């Protein structure tokens, strides 16, 4: 049952709660999603959807059953659907396009900005791409974006830019922006170009409004210090945004012709993607995985993670095999063996921490080896200092519990040497990966941990045998 009160439709369902505010009025009603969508009453469904913001509508698709997708899609305006369709995961997007049909899909794509349209086209099956692209009003611009390599500046730029011709007066510029606003939808900045569309500079809209309408725009045109080429890596673009606090960057070709612009929201997506890739690489998981995927291929996910599992098993087997070389060469073997986990854990922690620091430095724009010479010595020194502190604590505890100075010296010495070495190799491994053109984030996870395990055990056993000649 629904009751109309002023401009509000009150829904009489239990369990779910929603807060609504209209200046002085706050209405709280409980809503049962299942009852709403199974009731078949379009008025109630539409009223409920009106209460949700776009992100909540996206979440709704992940909450309710697939059988209710059509009624939600029918209740959304084309502009509303265009505003949220880029937020869908691949598996959900595949289900949505099956329901929408080709004609509706083309309508939605024509409402998108060129960069979003290009992004979604890549998610379509090849047969649908061939059917949709020729029907788009911005076909040529989208084709240009699609022609650039993946993860390049050109692949994430939008071709919708507000242009002003040099030689215009401020009055002409204002009139031109008004005309372009109807086509572009949103205008936050205006670029000044010559007759060949070569980029000259930009105009702040507030400067334009406050200027005398008879003044030439050259008087308020500012030179552009930062711009990118379409072939530039999108991660480098993100670093430029972050370093200089930019809101947008123009994209120009080798001749200085303005091709489009990259806005901060596009770069924010890139930053989130790169951070996610680094985190996943750190734990040995493919960057293709997503927790938001509603129906992933489990076998594919397992196979994607399996190589690192094999690597970890092999590294652990090799570490155990190293132990066999010292079989029968040590007295108090059981006592010595009890300290292996301690040495492996402490060494692995130092190596992983250092690798994460260097990987983060790469993400912030450090690329040359010379930039890491001082940090290299710093991390080696920090590793040694941590090893010394750990050695003192461990020696005291061994003396208290075992009363054996010789064992304490061997274990403590190992901690100093192995933790110092872990700090050193925790930097060298990611740097080596970077030089080889491999994502250094991979080196921050299983690789460094496994390497430090083998290193620490080898050093430990070597020190035990070597110092055994003196104690």
Secondary structure, 3 states (H helix, E strand, C coil): CEEEECCEEEECCCCEEEEEEECCEEEEEEECHHHHHHHCCHHHHHHHHHCCCHHHHHHHHHHCCHHHHHHHHHHCCHHHHHHHHHHCCHHHHHHHHHHHCHHHHHHHHHCCCHHHHHHHHCCCCHHHHHHHHCCCCCHHHHHHHHHCCCCEHHHHCECCCCEEECCCEHHHHHHHHHHHHHHHCCCCCEEEECCCCEEEEEECHHHHHHCCCCCEHHHCCECCCCEEECCCEHHHHHHHHHHHCCCEEEEECCCCEEEEEEEHHHHHHHHHHHHHHHHHHHCCCCCCCCCCCCCCCHHHHHHHHHHHHHHHHHHHHHHHHHHHCCCCCCCCHHHHHCCHHHHHHHHHHHHHHHHHHHHHHHHCCCCCHHHHHHHHHHHHHHHHHHHHHHHHHHHHHHHHHHCCHHHHHHHHHHHHHHHHHHHHHHHHHHHHHHHCCCCHHHHHCHHHHHHHHHHHHHHHHHHHHHHCCCC
